[in-house]
């Protein structure tokens, strides 16, 4: 399964943001153990770096953290087409529309996010983190 992980899930795990930390860390474990193919977008990577650097207050540590993240998650390019199509997308939030278009173009099975209402009109189904975990573990049985 190919899963695009939204920025909020990554930040929850990397900064220990409660009450979301535990389930976000479980998503990281799926990536670390190569149970599922996990992806982030290149545009999310810049947002994640900014937020991690702000949280850590240290550029070198933030770069090291990002390097480790890139070992776990594949990075999807965001194209000009993704950006242009997002302008006319039914997904109202532009940033989420770019993510949804990138997910569709790369044939992702799911987008995992805490903001599923923002992805109601996405062509790729969005799941909450706990819904994704339940789906994966039910599939294994």
Order of alpha helices (4+ residues) and beta strands (2+ residues): beta-alpha-alpha-beta-alpha-alpha-beta-alpha-alpha-beta-beta-alpha
